């Protein structure tokens, strides 16, 4: 009888522990989910330093439409769009003073895509690129806050600091330059919609490219 009671007590304790673990797991998962960037919600804050050594934070761009472009100059998918497409988009979307474009390098020191500030400026000049600034996220903190996964990976943040688009630059996930003209320009469509005060659709698309070298 005593032995049976001990078994029952053990089973009850096990059930309580299982419930506690389940609740803790769900709570942890919910926290992770809330931490992910969401379109229509305030964009995650960030602190980055540009190729000239100047620090930038999200709040610095209040009242401006902000593009974040994750990049790696050695990635074939980035090379594809820097054949002229990315430069054209940068020119279009930095034409006004209230439009800002940050090219973000999250490659960790020693990994593919990580360059010095001097090299970043050299690449900007040699490729005739037109970002407002090239910024470094060597710790990966900004990239992970935005759940950035590929190069390129594009984001649009409106004047109120709300994330309005995140995803691919276009709809054809290849490294072929000739596919640019055939693709649906998801990012460009999103940016134009935001600037026109229109609803972005689609507001989330699947990014493609090389994995970010965190």
HELIX and SHEET records of a PDB file:
HELIX    1   1 UNK A    2  UNK A   35  1                                  34    
HELIX    2   2 UNK A   58  UNK A   61  5                                   4    
HELIX    3   3 UNK A   76  UNK A   81  1                                   6    
HELIX    4   4 UNK A   85  UNK A   93  1                                   9    
HELIX    5   5 UNK A  117  UNK A  126  1                                  10    
HELIX    6   6 UNK A  141  UNK A  145  1                                   5    
HELIX    7   7 UNK A  177  UNK A  179  5                                   3    
HELIX    8   8 UNK A  186  UNK A  195  1                                  10    
SHEET    1   A 7 UNK A  55  UNK A  57  0                                        
SHEET    2   A 7 UNK A  47  UNK A  50 -1                                        
SHEET    3   A 7 UNK A 133  UNK A 136 -1                                        
SHEET    4   A 7 UNK A  99  UNK A 105  1                                        
SHEET    5   A 7 UNK A  65  UNK A  70  1                                        
SHEET    6   A 7 UNK A 153  UNK A 157 -1                                        
SHEET    7   A 7 UNK A 163  UNK A 167 -1                                        
SHEET    1   B 2 UNK A 150  UNK A 151  0                                        
SHEET    2   B 2 UNK A 210  UNK A 211 -1                                        
END                                                                             
